[in-house]
């Protein structure tokens, strides 16, 4: 029987996952008590858990809401094991539609080198908010603090273009920057991942063009979006990111919904790389735990499928959310002589692991090459991922 709690699974390779059980046998009592105190009835399910380890303690933040998210809360439970049992400790933040701030779901926490803990959270309403936690308790440093808004979403014709939710905030010690990953749009269709960065945990967070994202605009870069390689129905809903570092390799985990039935949710895990100027890029293929292997220049010659992660805004919220807007593959040929598609005006060069594609000397794509599993063709292949000079994400896999 499916419980209304949080499913726990574990893996040794990020490919095969073992079901452990449920974090809660029933809805957390503290969250239920808060929602019922507001004359509301909690929904029979939990959203967007976030788990972290502090010392020897595991902290699990959960999201609980009433119908229509009129009342919401993010609660905290702790354990000495990620498998539980879990003990409730309190509520980190709450919200009501009549109050200021944002919907209190979708938590993420970053710990600074100085030991400060900051939570970013929110969905819809008025953007994403951030407040400071007490590192000793994991709850708000100032009781009742709902925080400060740090991200907003664009509007078209007086209406928001779509959802803004599911933040994930991390600190990269190599770049000495804080990165804020966010989910745009409806979770079953056009869901995509944007990323912003800041030198401070509290922002301002800036987009590709150096613009503060606490504005009424759609900001980039977009590093993951619904896509469709040849011979596959496509993956929609590829967002609500979780980002983690294991042994120096970064990964991004998120949901994916197969185009043949958007009601299903599948866990995707992908490698994440960093460009020389400090932006993250995401593998176009799911992680398969392949043994590391160099890619020689001669290996790149041949036919590829390329996806350019474009994006279109359709006026009207309902139209914007209705379709996945798949980014589909086109054919790309890297010629042995260094030309692209047989055109001398288009050139490619390779300094491992970075491949540079120059198109008529006006558009330059710098992409990171690796070996990965071709899940559509069911064999191993070579992939690339990166940006063009305008901050548009570029993907490729060799056929």
Phi and psi in degrees as a GROMACS rama.xvg file:
@    title "Ramachandran Plot"
@    xaxis  label "Phi"
@    yaxis  label "Psi"
@TYPE xy
-72.2315  125.849  UNK-2
-85.4127  158.938  UNK-3
-82.3383  15.4416  UNK-4
-96.0828  -144.909  UNK-5
-115.392  122.208  UNK-6
-70.276  140.394  UNK-7
-115.447  125.148  UNK-8
-131.56  155.543  UNK-9
-135.316  155.937  UNK-10
-149.858  148.572  UNK-11
-100.075  -13.0642  UNK-12
-133.574  3.4404  UNK-13
65.1231  12.3836  UNK-14
-117.126  -50.2395  UNK-15
-100.815  129.759  UNK-16
-123.497  136.614  UNK-17
-107.411  128.436  UNK-18
-72.3857  128.758  UNK-19
-103.419  -41.7251  UNK-20
152.93  -154.029  UNK-21
-117.787  141.478  UNK-22
-67.9971  -31.5159  UNK-23
-129.871  143.639  UNK-24
-82.0453  -18.3735  UNK-25
-154.236  174.346  UNK-26
-60.006  138.798  UNK-27
-58.3313  130.701  UNK-28
-63.107  -38.7786  UNK-29
-66.8649  -39.286  UNK-30
-66.5648  -41.8881  UNK-31
-62.1619  -43.8572  UNK-32
-61.1923  -40.738  UNK-33
-64.2701  -46.8298  UNK-34
-66.566  -42.8431  UNK-35
-67.364  -28.0322  UNK-36
-66.3222  -17.4398  UNK-37
-100.817  21.4286  UNK-38
58.1868  39.3564  UNK-39
-128.003  163.275  UNK-40
-113.829  123.912  UNK-41
-67.7542  142.492  UNK-42
-68.0039  152.726  UNK-43
-87.2893  58.6258  UNK-44
-174.065  160.242  UNK-45
-117.79  151.673  UNK-46
-117.731  151.727  UNK-47
43.3098  62.7753  UNK-48
-69.4332  153.088  UNK-49
-135.877  127.745  UNK-50
-121.149  141.129  UNK-51
-146.805  159.808  UNK-52
-112.733  129.543  UNK-53
-125.721  108.484  UNK-54
64.4702  -124.244  UNK-55
-99.6155  9.14764  UNK-56
-108.272  134.811  UNK-57
-95.307  134.814  UNK-58
-116.813  125.818  UNK-59
-117.01  114.912  UNK-60
-96.9627  132.677  UNK-61
-122.587  158.716  UNK-62
-115.402  128.472  UNK-63
-132.778  139.385  UNK-64
-144.712  164.554  UNK-65
-93.8091  174.079  UNK-66
-55.5615  132.716  UNK-67
72.6515  4.95616  UNK-68
57.9635  32.9347  UNK-69
-62.5336  -37.5608  UNK-70
-129.307  132.887  UNK-71
-140.468  159.886  UNK-72
-155.273  154.894  UNK-73
-114.34  115.247  UNK-74
-105.328  165.683  UNK-75
-124.911  133.181  UNK-76
-129.605  152.081  UNK-77
-128.442  159.868  UNK-78
-159.964  162.9  UNK-79
-93.6893  6.88606  UNK-80
-147.848  143.36  UNK-81
-65.7567  -13.58  UNK-82
-90.9135  -1.23807  UNK-83
87.2425  -171.48  UNK-84
-73.5534  158.05  UNK-85
-107.738  141.07  UNK-86
-118.958  125.438  UNK-87
-68.0043  140.781  UNK-88
-118.315  -18.3223  UNK-89
147.67  -174.545  UNK-90
-107.996  129.326  UNK-91
-79.103  -39.6439  UNK-92
-159.541  150.307  UNK-93
-132.047  165.911  UNK-94
-153.198  154.177  UNK-95
-135.773  148.665  UNK-96
-61.0036  -24.7606  UNK-97
-84.0282  -6.19122  UNK-98
-101.758  172.977  UNK-99
-76.0258  162.637  UNK-100
100.592  -140.709  UNK-101
-136.797  174.885  UNK-102
-69.6047  122.63  UNK-103
-81.0391  72.1075  UNK-104
-139.133  176.212  UNK-105
62.9212  64.6961  UNK-106
-82.9664  153.215  UNK-107
-150.711  144.661  UNK-108
-129.109  138.086  UNK-109
-120.321  141.067  UNK-110
-109.457  125.28  UNK-111
-80.4691  163.11  UNK-112
-56.4921  -26.4508  UNK-113
-83.2805  -3.69471  UNK-114
93.8352  7.78476  UNK-115
-76.853  146.137  UNK-116
-114.279  126.552  UNK-117
-126.031  130.227  UNK-118
-102.883  133.575  UNK-119
-112.252  139.509  UNK-120
-156.085  169.734  UNK-121
131.252  158.391  UNK-122
-154.527  129.502  UNK-123
57.5371  -144.101  UNK-124
49.6872  -104.635  UNK-125
-129.915  53.9862  UNK-126
85.4475  -163.677  UNK-127
-108.127  143.388  UNK-128
-120.754  162.167  UNK-129
-140.313  140.248  UNK-130
-146.886  165.816  UNK-131
-91.9482  137.481  UNK-132
-99.8605  157.141  UNK-133
-82.8158  115.172  UNK-134
-58.2618  -27.8579  UNK-135
-73.7688  -32.8283  UNK-136
-110.193  -25.4074  UNK-137
80.785  1.62287  UNK-138
-102.463  175.418  UNK-139
-57.5851  135.752  UNK-140
-64.4734  -35.117  UNK-141
-116.196  114.353  UNK-142
-54.9399  133.391  UNK-143
84.5121  -1.12638  UNK-144
-71.2543  121.58  UNK-145
-97.6187  -8.12726  UNK-146
93.073  -167.845  UNK-147
-121.733  138.743  UNK-148
-69.2773  135.801  UNK-149
-125.196  -13.2231  UNK-150
-142.807  141.181  UNK-151
-127.757  -177.872  UNK-152
-128.399  153.355  UNK-153
-72.5088  165.75  UNK-154
-128.268  149.45  UNK-155
-132.605  123.049  UNK-156
61.6157  32.0069  UNK-157
83.5656  -0.0802116  UNK-158
-119.074  146.627  UNK-159
-63.3339  140.573  UNK-160
-65.4012  -26.424  UNK-161
167.888  -173.678  UNK-162
-63.8081  151.075  UNK-163
-134.592  117.032  UNK-164
-163.655  -167.948  UNK-165
53.7993  47.5079  UNK-166
-70.5102  152.387  UNK-167
-137.642  121.404  UNK-168
-115.38  133.052  UNK-169
-135.779  163.509  UNK-170
-117.301  129.851  UNK-171
-105.622  111.813  UNK-172
-70.5556  -20.9269  UNK-173
-72.6124  -44.3397  UNK-174
-90.6555  -12.8851  UNK-175
58.8532  38.9413  UNK-176
-129.137  154.958  UNK-177
-100.876  136  UNK-178
-120.196  131.882  UNK-179
-116.052  110.104  UNK-180
-95.1932  136.191  UNK-181
-135.357  158.22  UNK-182
-102  129.341  UNK-183
-107.141  143.951  UNK-184
78.1106  -174.567  UNK-185
-78.8843  135.414  UNK-186
-66.1297  -20.2344  UNK-187
-97.9279  -4.48887  UNK-188
-133.613  -87.2443  UNK-189
-86.8757  3.42005  UNK-190
-41.0764  125.305  UNK-191
-144.058  163.677  UNK-192
-109.456  128.237  UNK-193
-112.393  157.3  UNK-194
-139.393  139.162  UNK-195
-130.187  165.332  UNK-196
-144.094  160.011  UNK-197
-154.573  153.217  UNK-198
-81.1288  -8.34176  UNK-199
-125.514  146.053  UNK-200
-64.4799  -20.5495  UNK-201
-102.131  7.44888  UNK-202
85.3235  -168.377  UNK-203
-68.0005  143.276  UNK-204
-89.0711  132.889  UNK-205
-113.089  149.599  UNK-206
-90.5642  -170.197  UNK-207
-55.342  -34.6838  UNK-208
-93.3972  8.73652  UNK-209
79.7796  18.7566  UNK-210
-93.3017  135.625  UNK-211
-63.6196  123.337  UNK-212
-82.4128  3.50745  UNK-213
-82.2167  61.5451  UNK-214
-141.992  169.549  UNK-215
-95.1078  72.0854  UNK-216
-149.654  163.037  UNK-217
-92.9128  120.812  UNK-218
-110.941  154.718  UNK-219
-127.521  177.682  UNK-220
-85.9336  155.07  UNK-221
-98.0519  119.937  UNK-222
-108.701  -6.59161  UNK-223
-154.965  131.097  UNK-224
-153.606  162.972  UNK-225
-51.6593  133.182  UNK-226
-141.401  162.971  UNK-227
-148.343  108.321  UNK-228
-85.0391  164.541  UNK-229
-58.5745  141.511  UNK-230
77.4224  16.4697  UNK-231
-140.912  150.505  UNK-232
-73.4302  -8.60712  UNK-233
95.0534  160.088  UNK-234
-118.254  123.119  UNK-235
-106.442  174.219  UNK-236
60.5702  32.1287  UNK-237
-86.8397  66.6927  UNK-238
-150.867  -156.464  UNK-239
58.5107  71.4873  UNK-240
-77.6133  146.672  UNK-241
-125.177  126.01  UNK-242
-119.083  133.608  UNK-243
-148.059  159.623  UNK-244
-118.626  124.031  UNK-245
-126.931  108.074  UNK-246
63.3401  30.722  UNK-247
91.9497  -12.2138  UNK-248
-97.2867  125.613  UNK-249
-88.3759  146.965  UNK-250
-132.594  155.934  UNK-251
-126.105  130.285  UNK-252
-113.725  146.062  UNK-253
-164.599  170.872  UNK-254
-82.5417  157.337  UNK-255
-140.956  142.327  UNK-256
-122.674  120.024  UNK-257
-66.7384  138.338  UNK-258
-59.6583  -23.4557  UNK-259
-72.7119  -21.0057  UNK-260
-160.979  99.2889  UNK-261
-72.2687  -3.76493  UNK-262
-78.1825  -18.9335  UNK-263
-85.5545  144.79  UNK-264
-120.383  131.364  UNK-265
-124.28  142.694  UNK-266
-77.672  126.163  UNK-267
-111.543  136.62  UNK-268
-125.456  131.301  UNK-269
-133.335  151.762  UNK-270
-68.5576  147.018  UNK-271
-123.957  138.137  UNK-272
-120.283  168.678  UNK-273
-122.577  130.892  UNK-274
-73.1134  161.766  UNK-275
-56.9879  -26.8394  UNK-276
-98.081  16.5693  UNK-277
86.2284  28.622  UNK-278
-110.28  142.671  UNK-279
-81.2504  144.751  UNK-280
-131.306  156.145  UNK-281
-119.335  139.751  UNK-282
-62.752  140.358  UNK-283
-75.6558  -6.56039  UNK-284
-125.097  150.086  UNK-285
-69.1699  151.08  UNK-286
-65.9798  137.84  UNK-287
-130.215  10.5161  UNK-288
58.4105  41.481  UNK-289
-72.9461  149.444  UNK-290
-67.5445  138.743  UNK-291
-59.0385  140.819  UNK-292
-153.731  135.575  UNK-293
-66.3699  156.332  UNK-294
-118.196  116.367  UNK-295
-84.1177  160.782  UNK-296
-59.1348  -39.6201  UNK-297
-63.4333  -26.2857  UNK-298
-67.3584  -21.7908  UNK-299
-82.3156  -20.1825  UNK-300
-66.9816  130.498  UNK-301
139.137  -162.698  UNK-302
-98.1467  137.302  UNK-303
-126.545  160.455  UNK-304
-103.289  127.011  UNK-305
-117.162  138.58  UNK-306
-123.061  128.099  UNK-307
-103.281  119.323  UNK-308
-81.4015  77.3918  UNK-309
-80.4768  177.753  UNK-310
-157.67  138.31  UNK-311
-126.702  140.585  UNK-312
-100.791  121.798  UNK-313
-102.525  122.376  UNK-314
-56.2772  137.54  UNK-315
96.1871  122.921  UNK-316
-57.3961  -44.8814  UNK-317
-63.7375  -43.4136  UNK-318
-63.8619  -36.9955  UNK-319
-63.2734  -33.9283  UNK-320
-93.3644  -10.8439  UNK-321
-72.4548  -39.7612  UNK-322
-117.916  150.819  UNK-323
-66.8215  -25.3787  UNK-324
56.4672  55.675  UNK-325
-58.3068  138.68  UNK-326
-91.4855  114.656  UNK-327
-101.914  155.364  UNK-328
-78.7807  144.408  UNK-329
-123.317  164.999  UNK-330
-86.7373  136.018  UNK-331
-131.712  133.566  UNK-332
-120.729  123.162  UNK-333
-97.4672  113.193  UNK-334
-82.5449  151.215  UNK-335
-59.9169  -29.6234  UNK-336
-82.5357  1.84411  UNK-337
96.6063  4.05031  UNK-338
-94.4928  166.742  UNK-339
-116.055  128.735  UNK-340
55.0118  30.671  UNK-341
70.9749  11.9886  UNK-342
-106.078  118.13  UNK-343
-64.4832  -18.9744  UNK-344
-76.7842  -15.2335  UNK-345
-112.113  125.411  UNK-346
-128.903  148.729  UNK-347
-128.498  144.688  UNK-348
-136.311  156.065  UNK-349
-139.148  122.751  UNK-350
-126.121  98.6258  UNK-351
-48.7105  133.328  UNK-352
-96.8065  17.8784  UNK-353
-104.413  127.986  UNK-354
-107.606  134.006  UNK-355
-117.695  126.796  UNK-356
-112.302  121.611  UNK-357
-111.163  122.662  UNK-358
-108.918  106.859  UNK-359
52.4476  26.5109  UNK-360
60.2863  13.2285  UNK-361
-110.297  -35.5443  UNK-362
-117.178  128.783  UNK-363
-120.668  127.172  UNK-364
-113.176  122.55  UNK-365
-112.669  115.014  UNK-366
-129.132  149.591  UNK-367
-96.3888  127.658  UNK-368
-97.7437  142.757  UNK-369
-157.279  172.166  UNK-370
-102.284  140.122  UNK-371
-156.936  171.143  UNK-372
-78.2536  131.735  UNK-373
-89.4468  97.1222  UNK-374
-70.7274  -25.8943  UNK-375
-74.7228  -41.8686  UNK-376
-91.5548  -6.8069  UNK-377
60.2723  48.1218  UNK-378
-157.684  167.215  UNK-379
-81.477  153.084  UNK-380
-154.547  -169.517  UNK-381
-113.85  138.635  UNK-382
-125.655  163.5  UNK-383
-140.626  156.204  UNK-384
-152.493  142.114  UNK-385
175.984  -155.42  UNK-386
-129.468  156.646  UNK-387
-89.5033  -178.76  UNK-388
-71.4054  -4.19425  UNK-389
-105.662  7.19395  UNK-390
81.6416  19.3974  UNK-391
-91.1653  128.752  UNK-392
-71.8291  138.831  UNK-393
-124.164  130.203  UNK-394
-120.659  154.214  UNK-395
-156.854  151.765  UNK-396
-141.349  140.348  UNK-397
-78.5989  137.593  UNK-398
